[in-house]
Amino acid sequence: MFAVMFHKSALLVFPLMGLAIFVGIFAAAFIRTVRRSAKSFDAIAAMPLVDAPRVQPSQDSQGVSS
């Protein structure tokens, strides 16, 4: 039923273009990541996970934040 409705439709090219763009970007990001050396990741890996400790809001005796 759907094959007859969409047969030779020009709109079918858009999902295929979207898929091609996604695969291209994914492949480029994957290749770029794999080709980087371990030394280039050292600077990023040595960065602290948190810049500064967060200040917790104070709570009164009933547990309500002020």
PDBQT receptor file of N, H, CA, C and O in Angstrom, charges set to zero:
ATOM      1  N   MET A   1       0.823  -1.187   0.000  1.00  0.00    +0.000 N 
ATOM      2  CA  MET A   1       0.000   0.000   0.000  1.00  0.00    +0.000 C 
ATOM      3  C   MET A   1       0.870   1.255   0.000  1.00  0.00    +0.000 C 
ATOM      4  O   MET A   1       0.660   2.157  -0.811  1.00  0.00    +0.000 OA
ATOM      5  N   PHE A   2       1.854   1.315   0.913  1.00  0.00    +0.000 N 
ATOM      6  H   PHE A   2       2.025   0.582   1.572  1.00  0.00    +0.000 HD
ATOM      7  CA  PHE A   2       2.707   2.503   0.980  1.00  0.00    +0.000 C 
ATOM      8  C   PHE A   2       3.652   2.575  -0.205  1.00  0.00    +0.000 C 
ATOM      9  O   PHE A   2       4.035   3.667  -0.625  1.00  0.00    +0.000 OA
ATOM     10  N   ALA A   3       4.028   1.439  -0.745  1.00  0.00    +0.000 N 
ATOM     11  H   ALA A   3       3.717   0.552  -0.404  1.00  0.00    +0.000 HD
ATOM     12  CA  ALA A   3       4.930   1.433  -1.899  1.00  0.00    +0.000 C 
ATOM     13  C   ALA A   3       4.280   2.129  -3.093  1.00  0.00    +0.000 C 
ATOM     14  O   ALA A   3       4.959   2.824  -3.848  1.00  0.00    +0.000 OA
ATOM     15  N   VAL A   4       2.998   1.950  -3.264  1.00  0.00    +0.000 N 
ATOM     16  H   VAL A   4       2.446   1.385  -2.650  1.00  0.00    +0.000 HD
ATOM     17  CA  VAL A   4       2.286   2.588  -4.367  1.00  0.00    +0.000 C 
ATOM     18  C   VAL A   4       2.200   4.090  -4.123  1.00  0.00    +0.000 C 
ATOM     19  O   VAL A   4       2.340   4.886  -5.051  1.00  0.00    +0.000 OA
ATOM     20  N   MET A   5       1.970   4.470  -2.870  1.00  0.00    +0.000 N 
ATOM     21  H   MET A   5       1.856   3.823  -2.116  1.00  0.00    +0.000 HD
ATOM     22  CA  MET A   5       1.818   5.884  -2.545  1.00  0.00    +0.000 C 
ATOM     23  C   MET A   5       3.131   6.657  -2.721  1.00  0.00    +0.000 C 
ATOM     24  O   MET A   5       3.118   7.798  -3.183  1.00  0.00    +0.000 OA
ATOM     25  N   PHE A   6       4.262   6.045  -2.357  1.00  0.00    +0.000 N 
ATOM     26  H   PHE A   6       4.273   5.118  -1.981  1.00  0.00    +0.000 HD
ATOM     27  CA  PHE A   6       5.539   6.744  -2.397  1.00  0.00    +0.000 C 
ATOM     28  C   PHE A   6       6.373   6.414  -3.630  1.00  0.00    +0.000 C 
ATOM     29  O   PHE A   6       7.509   6.875  -3.741  1.00  0.00    +0.000 OA
ATOM     30  N   HIS A   7       5.843   5.640  -4.540  1.00  0.00    +0.000 N 
ATOM     31  H   HIS A   7       4.920   5.266  -4.450  1.00  0.00    +0.000 HD
ATOM     32  CA  HIS A   7       6.588   5.239  -5.731  1.00  0.00    +0.000 C 
ATOM     33  C   HIS A   7       6.968   6.465  -6.557  1.00  0.00    +0.000 C 
ATOM     34  O   HIS A   7       6.106   7.265  -6.921  1.00  0.00    +0.000 OA
ATOM     35  N   LYS A   8       8.243   6.609  -6.847  1.00  0.00    +0.000 N 
ATOM     36  H   LYS A   8       8.944   5.960  -6.551  1.00  0.00    +0.000 HD
ATOM     37  CA  LYS A   8       8.808   7.706  -7.652  1.00  0.00    +0.000 C 
ATOM     38  C   LYS A   8       8.541   9.085  -7.040  1.00  0.00    +0.000 C 
ATOM     39  O   LYS A   8       8.386  10.063  -7.771  1.00  0.00    +0.000 OA
ATOM     40  N   SER A   9       8.487   9.170  -5.742  1.00  0.00    +0.000 N 
ATOM     41  H   SER A   9       8.613   8.375  -5.148  1.00  0.00    +0.000 HD
ATOM     42  CA  SER A   9       8.293  10.451  -5.074  1.00  0.00    +0.000 C 
ATOM     43  C   SER A   9       9.633  11.166  -4.961  1.00  0.00    +0.000 C 
ATOM     44  O   SER A   9      10.638  10.559  -4.590  1.00  0.00    +0.000 OA
ATOM     45  N   ALA A  10       9.644  12.438  -5.278  1.00  0.00    +0.000 N 
ATOM     46  H   ALA A  10       8.828  12.931  -5.579  1.00  0.00    +0.000 HD
ATOM     47  CA  ALA A  10      10.872  13.228  -5.192  1.00  0.00    +0.000 C 
ATOM     48  C   ALA A  10      11.259  13.504  -3.744  1.00  0.00    +0.000 C 
ATOM     49  O   ALA A  10      12.410  13.841  -3.468  1.00  0.00    +0.000 OA
ATOM     50  N   LEU A  11      10.315  13.368  -2.816  1.00  0.00    +0.000 N 
ATOM     51  H   LEU A  11       9.380  13.094  -3.040  1.00  0.00    +0.000 HD
ATOM     52  CA  LEU A  11      10.594  13.659  -1.409  1.00  0.00    +0.000 C 
ATOM     53  C   LEU A  11      11.407  12.568  -0.727  1.00  0.00    +0.000 C 
ATOM     54  O   LEU A  11      11.904  12.780   0.379  1.00  0.00    +0.000 OA
ATOM     55  N   LEU A  12      11.555  11.417  -1.350  1.00  0.00    +0.000 N 
ATOM     56  H   LEU A  12      11.152  11.245  -2.249  1.00  0.00    +0.000 HD
ATOM     57  CA  LEU A  12      12.330  10.333  -0.755  1.00  0.00    +0.000 C 
ATOM     58  C   LEU A  12      13.821  10.639  -0.730  1.00  0.00    +0.000 C 
ATOM     59  O   LEU A  12      14.574   9.967  -0.025  1.00  0.00    +0.000 OA
ATOM     60  N   VAL A  13      14.255  11.628  -1.474  1.00  0.00    +0.000 N 
ATOM     61  H   VAL A  13      13.643  12.175  -2.047  1.00  0.00    +0.000 HD
ATOM     62  CA  VAL A  13      15.681  11.953  -1.506  1.00  0.00    +0.000 C 
ATOM     63  C   VAL A  13      16.119  12.666  -0.219  1.00  0.00    +0.000 C 
ATOM     64  O   VAL A  13      17.293  12.588   0.144  1.00  0.00    +0.000 OA
ATOM     65  N   PHE A  14      15.219  13.351   0.472  1.00  0.00    +0.000 N 
ATOM     66  H   PHE A  14      14.265  13.415   0.178  1.00  0.00    +0.000 HD
ATOM     67  CA  PHE A  14      15.597  14.102   1.677  1.00  0.00    +0.000 C 
ATOM     68  C   PHE A  14      16.042  13.213   2.841  1.00  0.00    +0.000 C 
ATOM     69  O   PHE A  14      17.062  13.517   3.459  1.00  0.00    +0.000 OA
ATOM     70  N   PRO A  15      15.338  12.141   3.168  1.00  0.00    +0.000 N 
ATOM     71  CA  PRO A  15      15.859  11.267   4.223  1.00  0.00    +0.000 C 
ATOM     72  C   PRO A  15      17.189  10.624   3.843  1.00  0.00    +0.000 C 
ATOM     73  O   PRO A  15      18.045  10.418   4.703  1.00  0.00    +0.000 OA
ATOM     74  N   LEU A  16      17.367  10.309   2.578  1.00  0.00    +0.000 N 
ATOM     75  H   LEU A  16      16.671  10.476   1.879  1.00  0.00    +0.000 HD
ATOM     76  CA  LEU A  16      18.639   9.729   2.134  1.00  0.00    +0.000 C 
ATOM     77  C   LEU A  16      19.768  10.753   2.238  1.00  0.00    +0.000 C 
ATOM     78  O   LEU A  16      20.891  10.402   2.600  1.00  0.00    +0.000 OA
ATOM     79  N   MET A  17      19.479  12.010   1.924  1.00  0.00    +0.000 N 
ATOM     80  H   MET A  17      18.566  12.295   1.630  1.00  0.00    +0.000 HD
ATOM     81  CA  MET A  17      20.490  13.065   2.077  1.00  0.00    +0.000 C 
ATOM     82  C   MET A  17      20.831  13.260   3.549  1.00  0.00    +0.000 C 
ATOM     83  O   MET A  17      21.999  13.430   3.897  1.00  0.00    +0.000 OA
ATOM     84  N   GLY A  18      19.828  13.238   4.409  1.00  0.00    +0.000 N 
ATOM     85  H   GLY A  18      18.879  13.101   4.126  1.00  0.00    +0.000 HD
ATOM     86  CA  GLY A  18      20.073  13.375   5.843  1.00  0.00    +0.000 C 
ATOM     87  C   GLY A  18      20.919  12.236   6.377  1.00  0.00    +0.000 C 
ATOM     88  O   GLY A  18      21.823  12.450   7.185  1.00  0.00    +0.000 OA
ATOM     89  N   LEU A  19      20.626  11.032   5.929  1.00  0.00    +0.000 N 
ATOM     90  H   LEU A  19      19.891  10.858   5.274  1.00  0.00    +0.000 HD
ATOM     91  CA  LEU A  19      21.422   9.881   6.346  1.00  0.00    +0.000 C 
ATOM     92  C   LEU A  19      22.855   9.996   5.850  1.00  0.00    +0.000 C 
ATOM     93  O   LEU A  19      23.791   9.677   6.583  1.00  0.00    +0.000 OA
ATOM     94  N   ALA A  20      23.034  10.444   4.624  1.00  0.00    +0.000 N 
ATOM     95  H   ALA A  20      22.274  10.703   4.029  1.00  0.00    +0.000 HD
ATOM     96  CA  ALA A  20      24.383  10.601   4.073  1.00  0.00    +0.000 C 
ATOM     97  C   ALA A  20      25.172  11.666   4.837  1.00  0.00    +0.000 C 
ATOM     98  O   ALA A  20      26.360  11.483   5.099  1.00  0.00    +0.000 OA
ATOM     99  N   ILE A  21      24.526  12.767   5.193  1.00  0.00    +0.000 N 
ATOM    100  H   ILE A  21      23.560  12.916   4.980  1.00  0.00    +0.000 HD
ATOM    101  CA  ILE A  21      25.190  13.818   5.962  1.00  0.00    +0.000 C 
ATOM    102  C   ILE A  21      25.577  13.292   7.341  1.00  0.00    +0.000 C 
ATOM    103  O   ILE A  21      26.690  13.543   7.803  1.00  0.00    +0.000 OA
ATOM    104  N   PHE A  22      24.683  12.570   8.002  1.00  0.00    +0.000 N 
ATOM    105  H   PHE A  22      23.778  12.366   7.626  1.00  0.00    +0.000 HD
ATOM    106  CA  PHE A  22      24.976  12.011   9.318  1.00  0.00    +0.000 C 
ATOM    107  C   PHE A  22      26.145  11.041   9.255  1.00  0.00    +0.000 C 
ATOM    108  O   PHE A  22      27.060  11.122  10.074  1.00  0.00    +0.000 OA
ATOM    109  N   VAL A  23      26.127  10.127   8.294  1.00  0.00    +0.000 N 
ATOM    110  H   VAL A  23      25.384  10.061   7.628  1.00  0.00    +0.000 HD
ATOM    111  CA  VAL A  23      27.205   9.147   8.174  1.00  0.00    +0.000 C 
ATOM    112  C   VAL A  23      28.525   9.849   7.872  1.00  0.00    +0.000 C 
ATOM    113  O   VAL A  23      29.565   9.461   8.403  1.00  0.00    +0.000 OA
ATOM    114  N   GLY A  24      28.497  10.866   7.035  1.00  0.00    +0.000 N 
ATOM    115  H   GLY A  24      27.653  11.181   6.603  1.00  0.00    +0.000 HD
ATOM    116  CA  GLY A  24      29.721  11.609   6.712  1.00  0.00    +0.000 C 
ATOM    117  C   GLY A  24      30.317  12.307   7.925  1.00  0.00    +0.000 C 
ATOM    118  O   GLY A  24      31.524  12.229   8.156  1.00  0.00    +0.000 OA
ATOM    119  N   ILE A  25      29.484  12.984   8.697  1.00  0.00    +0.000 N 
ATOM    120  H   ILE A  25      28.504  13.047   8.510  1.00  0.00    +0.000 HD
ATOM    121  CA  ILE A  25      29.966  13.687   9.886  1.00  0.00    +0.000 C 
ATOM    122  C   ILE A  25      30.443  12.692  10.944  1.00  0.00    +0.000 C 
ATOM    123  O   ILE A  25      31.467  12.918  11.590  1.00  0.00    +0.000 OA
ATOM    124  N   PHE A  26      29.710  11.595  11.124  1.00  0.00    +0.000 N 
ATOM    125  H   PHE A  26      28.878  11.412  10.599  1.00  0.00    +0.000 HD
ATOM    126  CA  PHE A  26      30.115  10.576  12.088  1.00  0.00    +0.000 C 
ATOM    127  C   PHE A  26      31.456   9.976  11.695  1.00  0.00    +0.000 C 
ATOM    128  O   PHE A  26      32.331   9.804  12.544  1.00  0.00    +0.000 OA
ATOM    129  N   ALA A  27      31.625   9.658  10.421  1.00  0.00    +0.000 N 
ATOM    130  H   ALA A  27      30.915   9.798   9.732  1.00  0.00    +0.000 HD
ATOM    131  CA  ALA A  27      32.885   9.073   9.959  1.00  0.00    +0.000 C 
ATOM    132  C   ALA A  27      34.039  10.053  10.123  1.00  0.00    +0.000 C 
ATOM    133  O   ALA A  27      35.133   9.657  10.523  1.00  0.00    +0.000 OA
ATOM    134  N   ALA A  28      33.807  11.321   9.821  1.00  0.00    +0.000 N 
ATOM    135  H   ALA A  28      32.918  11.643   9.497  1.00  0.00    +0.000 HD
ATOM    136  CA  ALA A  28      34.866  12.324   9.970  1.00  0.00    +0.000 C 
ATOM    137  C   ALA A  28      35.274  12.478  11.434  1.00  0.00    +0.000 C 
ATOM    138  O   ALA A  28      36.464  12.551  11.741  1.00  0.00    +0.000 OA
ATOM    139  N   ALA A  29      34.302  12.527  12.334  1.00  0.00    +0.000 N 
ATOM    140  H   ALA A  29      33.335  12.468  12.085  1.00  0.00    +0.000 HD
ATOM    141  CA  ALA A  29      34.623  12.651  13.766  1.00  0.00    +0.000 C 
ATOM    142  C   ALA A  29      35.345  11.407  14.274  1.00  0.00    +0.000 C 
ATOM    143  O   ALA A  29      36.280  11.513  15.067  1.00  0.00    +0.000 OA
ATOM    144  N   PHE A  30      34.919  10.233  13.824  1.00  0.00    +0.000 N 
ATOM    145  H   PHE A  30      34.159  10.146  13.179  1.00  0.00    +0.000 HD
ATOM    146  CA  PHE A  30      35.565   8.994  14.243  1.00  0.00    +0.000 C 
ATOM    147  C   PHE A  30      37.006   8.928  13.747  1.00  0.00    +0.000 C 
ATOM    148  O   PHE A  30      37.912   8.584  14.506  1.00  0.00    +0.000 OA
ATOM    149  N   ILE A  31      37.213   9.254  12.487  1.00  0.00    +0.000 N 
ATOM    150  H   ILE A  31      36.476   9.534  11.871  1.00  0.00    +0.000 HD
ATOM    151  CA  ILE A  31      38.567   9.205  11.924  1.00  0.00    +0.000 C 
ATOM    152  C   ILE A  31      39.462  10.231  12.594  1.00  0.00    +0.000 C 
ATOM    153  O   ILE A  31      40.626   9.945  12.878  1.00  0.00    +0.000 OA
ATOM    154  N   ARG A  32      38.937  11.423  12.852  1.00  0.00    +0.000 N 
ATOM    155  H   ARG A  32      37.992  11.656  12.621  1.00  0.00    +0.000 HD
ATOM    156  CA  ARG A  32      39.733  12.462  13.521  1.00  0.00    +0.000 C 
ATOM    157  C   ARG A  32      40.131  12.021  14.926  1.00  0.00    +0.000 C 
ATOM    158  O   ARG A  32      41.257  12.266  15.358  1.00  0.00    +0.000 OA
ATOM    159  N   THR A  33      39.223  11.380  15.633  1.00  0.00    +0.000 N 
ATOM    160  H   THR A  33      38.308  11.181  15.282  1.00  0.00    +0.000 HD
ATOM    161  CA  THR A  33      39.513  10.921  16.993  1.00  0.00    +0.000 C 
ATOM    162  C   THR A  33      40.528   9.789  16.988  1.00  0.00    +0.000 C 
ATOM    163  O   THR A  33      41.443   9.779  17.811  1.00  0.00    +0.000 OA
ATOM    164  N   VAL A  34      40.386   8.855  16.093  1.00  0.00    +0.000 N 
ATOM    165  H   VAL A  34      39.643   8.863  15.424  1.00  0.00    +0.000 HD
ATOM    166  CA  VAL A  34      41.283   7.701  16.040  1.00  0.00    +0.000 C 
ATOM    167  C   VAL A  34      42.688   8.101  15.618  1.00  0.00    +0.000 C 
ATOM    168  O   VAL A  34      43.663   7.517  16.091  1.00  0.00    +0.000 OA
ATOM    169  N   ARG A  35      42.806   9.072  14.749  1.00  0.00    +0.000 N 
ATOM    170  H   ARG A  35      42.014   9.547  14.365  1.00  0.00    +0.000 HD
ATOM    171  CA  ARG A  35      44.119   9.463  14.234  1.00  0.00    +0.000 C 
ATOM    172  C   ARG A  35      44.927  10.322  15.206  1.00  0.00    +0.000 C 
ATOM    173  O   ARG A  35      46.136  10.474  15.028  1.00  0.00    +0.000 OA
ATOM    174  N   ARG A  36      44.284  10.885  16.227  1.00  0.00    +0.000 N 
ATOM    175  H   ARG A  36      43.302  10.761  16.372  1.00  0.00    +0.000 HD
ATOM    176  CA  ARG A  36      45.022  11.705  17.199  1.00  0.00    +0.000 C 
ATOM    177  C   ARG A  36      45.901  10.819  18.061  1.00  0.00    +0.000 C 
ATOM    178  O   ARG A  36      45.547   9.688  18.393  1.00  0.00    +0.000 OA
ATOM    179  N   SER A  37      47.041  11.359  18.408  1.00  0.00    +0.000 N 
ATOM    180  H   SER A  37      47.328  12.278  18.138  1.00  0.00    +0.000 HD
ATOM    181  CA  SER A  37      47.963  10.589  19.238  1.00  0.00    +0.000 C 
ATOM    182  C   SER A  37      47.568  10.706  20.711  1.00  0.00    +0.000 C 
ATOM    183  O   SER A  37      46.778  11.570  21.091  1.00  0.00    +0.000 OA
ATOM    184  N   ALA A  38      48.124   9.834  21.514  1.00  0.00    +0.000 N 
ATOM    185  H   ALA A  38      48.766   9.132  21.204  1.00  0.00    +0.000 HD
ATOM    186  CA  ALA A  38      47.823   9.846  22.946  1.00  0.00    +0.000 C 
ATOM    187  C   ALA A  38      48.341  11.123  23.594  1.00  0.00    +0.000 C 
ATOM    188  O   ALA A  38      47.765  11.599  24.573  1.00  0.00    +0.000 OA
ATOM    189  N   LYS A  39      49.424  11.682  23.059  1.00  0.00    +0.000 N 
ATOM    190  H   LYS A  39      49.892  11.296  22.264  1.00  0.00    +0.000 HD
ATOM    191  CA  LYS A  39      49.980  12.918  23.625  1.00  0.00    +0.000 C 
ATOM    192  C   LYS A  39      49.004  14.088  23.511  1.00  0.00    +0.000 C 
ATOM    193  O   LYS A  39      48.953  14.945  24.393  1.00  0.00    +0.000 OA
ATOM    194  N   SER A  40      48.246  14.121  22.445  1.00  0.00    +0.000 N 
ATOM    195  H   SER A  40      48.287  13.424  21.728  1.00  0.00    +0.000 HD
ATOM    196  CA  SER A  40      47.319  15.244  22.264  1.00  0.00    +0.000 C 
ATOM    197  C   SER A  40      46.158  15.187  23.256  1.00  0.00    +0.000 C 
ATOM    198  O   SER A  40      45.522  16.208  23.516  1.00  0.00    +0.000 OA
ATOM    199  N   PHE A  41      45.876  14.014  23.811  1.00  0.00    +0.000 N 
ATOM    200  H   PHE A  41      46.393  13.184  23.600  1.00  0.00    +0.000 HD
ATOM    201  CA  PHE A  41      44.816  13.887  24.806  1.00  0.00    +0.000 C 
ATOM    202  C   PHE A  41      45.311  14.159  26.225  1.00  0.00    +0.000 C 
ATOM    203  O   PHE A  41      44.500  14.337  27.133  1.00  0.00    +0.000 OA
ATOM    204  N   ASP A  42      46.626  14.193  26.430  1.00  0.00    +0.000 N 
ATOM    205  H   ASP A  42      47.285  14.049  25.692  1.00  0.00    +0.000 HD
ATOM    206  CA  ASP A  42      47.167  14.376  27.778  1.00  0.00    +0.000 C 
ATOM    207  C   ASP A  42      46.764  15.711  28.396  1.00  0.00    +0.000 C 
ATOM    208  O   ASP A  42      46.430  15.774  29.579  1.00  0.00    +0.000 OA
ATOM    209  N   ALA A  43      46.795  16.768  27.604  1.00  0.00    +0.000 N 
ATOM    210  H   ALA A  43      47.067  16.717  26.643  1.00  0.00    +0.000 HD
ATOM    211  CA  ALA A  43      46.448  18.087  28.148  1.00  0.00    +0.000 C 
ATOM    212  C   ALA A  43      44.987  18.128  28.597  1.00  0.00    +0.000 C 
ATOM    213  O   ALA A  43      44.664  18.722  29.625  1.00  0.00    +0.000 OA
ATOM    214  N   ILE A  44      44.127  17.508  27.837  1.00  0.00    +0.000 N 
ATOM    215  H   ILE A  44      44.390  17.025  27.001  1.00  0.00    +0.000 HD
ATOM    216  CA  ILE A  44      42.704  17.498  28.190  1.00  0.00    +0.000 C 
ATOM    217  C   ILE A  44      42.461  16.561  29.368  1.00  0.00    +0.000 C 
ATOM    218  O   ILE A  44      41.651  16.864  30.245  1.00  0.00    +0.000 OA
ATOM    219  N   ALA A  45      43.154  15.431  29.392  1.00  0.00    +0.000 N 
ATOM    220  H   ALA A  45      43.812  15.185  28.680  1.00  0.00    +0.000 HD
ATOM    221  CA  ALA A  45      42.953  14.459  30.462  1.00  0.00    +0.000 C 
ATOM    222  C   ALA A  45      43.443  14.983  31.808  1.00  0.00    +0.000 C 
ATOM    223  O   ALA A  45      42.955  14.548  32.851  1.00  0.00    +0.000 OA
ATOM    224  N   ALA A  46      44.394  15.905  31.802  1.00  0.00    +0.000 N 
ATOM    225  H   ALA A  46      44.791  16.258  30.954  1.00  0.00    +0.000 HD
ATOM    226  CA  ALA A  46      44.939  16.432  33.045  1.00  0.00    +0.000 C 
ATOM    227  C   ALA A  46      44.096  17.572  33.630  1.00  0.00    +0.000 C 
ATOM    228  O   ALA A  46      44.382  18.047  34.729  1.00  0.00    +0.000 OA
ATOM    229  N   MET A  47      43.075  18.007  32.916  1.00  0.00    +0.000 N 
ATOM    230  H   MET A  47      42.842  17.621  32.023  1.00  0.00    +0.000 HD
ATOM    231  CA  MET A  47      42.242  19.107  33.401  1.00  0.00    +0.000 C 
ATOM    232  C   MET A  47      41.389  18.635  34.569  1.00  0.00    +0.000 C 
ATOM    233  O   MET A  47      40.956  17.483  34.593  1.00  0.00    +0.000 OA
ATOM    234  N   PRO A  48      41.143  19.511  35.535  1.00  0.00    +0.000 N 
ATOM    235  CA  PRO A  48      40.287  19.122  36.667  1.00  0.00    +0.000 C 
ATOM    236  C   PRO A  48      38.845  18.954  36.199  1.00  0.00    +0.000 C 
ATOM    237  O   PRO A  48      38.400  19.630  35.272  1.00  0.00    +0.000 OA
ATOM    238  N   LEU A  49      38.134  18.062  36.840  1.00  0.00    +0.000 N 
ATOM    239  H   LEU A  49      38.495  17.513  37.593  1.00  0.00    +0.000 HD
ATOM    240  CA  LEU A  49      36.743  17.842  36.474  1.00  0.00    +0.000 C 
ATOM    241  C   LEU A  49      35.848  18.982  36.945  1.00  0.00    +0.000 C 
ATOM    242  O   LEU A  49      34.837  19.288  36.312  1.00  0.00    +0.000 OA
ATOM    243  N   VAL A  50      36.222  19.609  38.057  1.00  0.00    +0.000 N 
ATOM    244  H   VAL A  50      37.043  19.360  38.571  1.00  0.00    +0.000 HD
ATOM    245  CA  VAL A  50      35.440  20.702  38.624  1.00  0.00    +0.000 C 
ATOM    246  C   VAL A  50      36.373  21.884  38.840  1.00  0.00    +0.000 C 
ATOM    247  O   VAL A  50      37.473  21.724  39.368  1.00  0.00    +0.000 OA
ATOM    248  N   ASP A  51      35.930  23.079  38.430  1.00  0.00    +0.000 N 
ATOM    249  H   ASP A  51      35.036  23.210  38.001  1.00  0.00    +0.000 HD
ATOM    250  CA  ASP A  51      36.755  24.270  38.597  1.00  0.00    +0.000 C 
ATOM    251  C   ASP A  51      36.845  24.707  40.056  1.00  0.00    +0.000 C 
ATOM    252  O   ASP A  51      37.935  24.960  40.569  1.00  0.00    +0.000 OA
ATOM    253  N   ALA A  52      35.721  24.793  40.706  1.00  0.00    +0.000 N 
ATOM    254  H   ALA A  52      34.835  24.587  40.290  1.00  0.00    +0.000 HD
ATOM    255  CA  ALA A  52      35.690  25.248  42.092  1.00  0.00    +0.000 C 
ATOM    256  C   ALA A  52      34.540  24.542  42.797  1.00  0.00    +0.000 C 
ATOM    257  O   ALA A  52      33.558  24.160  42.161  1.00  0.00    +0.000 OA
ATOM    258  N   PRO A  53      34.659  24.373  44.090  1.00  0.00    +0.000 N 
ATOM    259  CA  PRO A  53      33.552  23.725  44.796  1.00  0.00    +0.000 C 
ATOM    260  C   PRO A  53      32.296  24.589  44.756  1.00  0.00    +0.000 C 
ATOM    261  O   PRO A  53      32.364  25.816  44.833  1.00  0.00    +0.000 OA
ATOM    262  N   ARG A  54      31.171  23.934  44.638  1.00  0.00    +0.000 N 
ATOM    263  H   ARG A  54      31.116  22.938  44.576  1.00  0.00    +0.000 HD
ATOM    264  CA  ARG A  54      29.904  24.665  44.613  1.00  0.00    +0.000 C 
ATOM    265  C   ARG A  54      29.496  25.020  46.030  1.00  0.00    +0.000 C 
ATOM    266  O   ARG A  54      29.754  24.274  46.975  1.00  0.00    +0.000 OA
ATOM    267  N   VAL A  55      28.864  26.155  46.158  1.00  0.00    +0.000 N 
ATOM    268  H   VAL A  55      28.655  26.761  45.391  1.00  0.00    +0.000 HD
ATOM    269  CA  VAL A  55      28.359  26.590  47.455  1.00  0.00    +0.000 C 
ATOM    270  C   VAL A  55      26.958  26.022  47.610  1.00  0.00    +0.000 C 
ATOM    271  O   VAL A  55      26.073  26.284  46.797  1.00  0.00    +0.000 OA
ATOM    272  N   GLN A  56      26.772  25.243  48.662  1.00  0.00    +0.000 N 
ATOM    273  H   GLN A  56      27.492  25.030  49.323  1.00  0.00    +0.000 HD
ATOM    274  CA  GLN A  56      25.467  24.661  48.914  1.00  0.00    +0.000 C 
ATOM    275  C   GLN A  56      24.587  25.688  49.617  1.00  0.00    +0.000 C 
ATOM    276  O   GLN A  56      25.042  26.373  50.533  1.00  0.00    +0.000 OA
ATOM    277  N   PRO A  57      23.333  25.798  49.195  1.00  0.00    +0.000 N 
ATOM    278  CA  PRO A  57      22.446  26.739  49.877  1.00  0.00    +0.000 C 
ATOM    279  C   PRO A  57      22.185  26.269  51.307  1.00  0.00    +0.000 C 
ATOM    280  O   PRO A  57      22.069  25.073  51.575  1.00  0.00    +0.000 OA
ATOM    281  N   SER A  58      22.100  27.215  52.192  1.00  0.00    +0.000 N 
ATOM    282  H   SER A  58      22.195  28.186  51.974  1.00  0.00    +0.000 HD
ATOM    283  CA  SER A  58      21.859  26.850  53.593  1.00  0.00    +0.000 C 
ATOM    284  C   SER A  58      20.398  26.462  53.780  1.00  0.00    +0.000 C 
ATOM    285  O   SER A  58      19.512  26.956  53.083  1.00  0.00    +0.000 OA
ATOM    286  N   GLN A  59      20.169  25.570  54.733  1.00  0.00    +0.000 N 
ATOM    287  H   GLN A  59      20.889  25.169  55.300  1.00  0.00    +0.000 HD
ATOM    288  CA  GLN A  59      18.802  25.135  55.031  1.00  0.00    +0.000 C 
ATOM    289  C   GLN A  59      18.497  25.464  56.485  1.00  0.00    +0.000 C 
ATOM    290  O   GLN A  59      19.358  25.371  57.360  1.00  0.00    +0.000 OA
ATOM    291  N   ASP A  60      17.242  25.853  56.717  1.00  0.00    +0.000 N 
ATOM    292  H   ASP A  60      16.543  25.929  56.006  1.00  0.00    +0.000 HD
ATOM    293  CA  ASP A  60      16.869  26.119  58.091  1.00  0.00    +0.000 C 
ATOM    294  C   ASP A  60      16.479  24.805  58.787  1.00  0.00    +0.000 C 
ATOM    295  O   ASP A  60      16.621  23.730  58.205  1.00  0.00    +0.000 OA
ATOM    296  N   SER A  61      16.009  24.888  59.973  1.00  0.00    +0.000 N 
ATOM    297  H   SER A  61      15.893  25.762  60.446  1.00  0.00    +0.000 HD
ATOM    298  CA  SER A  61      15.732  23.684  60.767  1.00  0.00    +0.000 C 
ATOM    299  C   SER A  61      14.615  22.826  60.184  1.00  0.00    +0.000 C 
ATOM    300  O   SER A  61      14.492  21.655  60.545  1.00  0.00    +0.000 OA
ATOM    301  N   GLN A  62      13.799  23.382  59.292  1.00  0.00    +0.000 N 
ATOM    302  H   GLN A  62      13.899  24.333  58.999  1.00  0.00    +0.000 HD
ATOM    303  CA  GLN A  62      12.689  22.629  58.707  1.00  0.00    +0.000 C 
ATOM    304  C   GLN A  62      13.065  22.058  57.328  1.00  0.00    +0.000 C 
ATOM    305  O   GLN A  62      12.217  21.459  56.667  1.00  0.00    +0.000 OA
ATOM    306  N   GLY A  63      14.295  22.229  56.893  1.00  0.00    +0.000 N 
ATOM    307  H   GLY A  63      14.985  22.715  57.430  1.00  0.00    +0.000 HD
ATOM    308  CA  GLY A  63      14.750  21.686  55.626  1.00  0.00    +0.000 C 
ATOM    309  C   GLY A  63      14.387  22.517  54.422  1.00  0.00    +0.000 C 
ATOM    310  O   GLY A  63      14.428  22.023  53.296  1.00  0.00    +0.000 OA
ATOM    311  N   VAL A  64      14.036  23.763  54.632  1.00  0.00    +0.000 N 
ATOM    312  H   VAL A  64      14.003  24.165  55.547  1.00  0.00    +0.000 HD
ATOM    313  CA  VAL A  64      13.665  24.643  53.538  1.00  0.00    +0.000 C 
ATOM    314  C   VAL A  64      14.859  25.491  53.151  1.00  0.00    +0.000 C 
ATOM    315  O   VAL A  64      15.497  26.108  54.003  1.00  0.00    +0.000 OA
ATOM    316  N   SER A  65      15.159  25.518  51.857  1.00  0.00    +0.000 N 
ATOM    317  H   SER A  65      14.640  25.017  51.165  1.00  0.00    +0.000 HD
ATOM    318  CA  SER A  65      16.303  26.320  51.384  1.00  0.00    +0.000 C 
ATOM    319  C   SER A  65      15.964  27.803  51.468  1.00  0.00    +0.000 C 
ATOM    320  O   SER A  65      14.830  28.218  51.227  1.00  0.00    +0.000 OA
ATOM    321  N   SER A  66      16.969  28.579  51.813  1.00  0.00    +0.000 N 
ATOM    322  H   SER A  66      17.889  28.242  52.008  1.00  0.00    +0.000 HD
ATOM    323  CA  SER A  66      16.734  30.029  51.894  1.00  0.00    +0.000 C 
ATOM    324  C   SER A  66      17.332  30.726  50.701  1.00  0.00    +0.000 C 
ATOM    325  O   SER A  66      17.238  31.948  50.589  1.00  0.00    +0.000 OA
TER     326      SER A  66
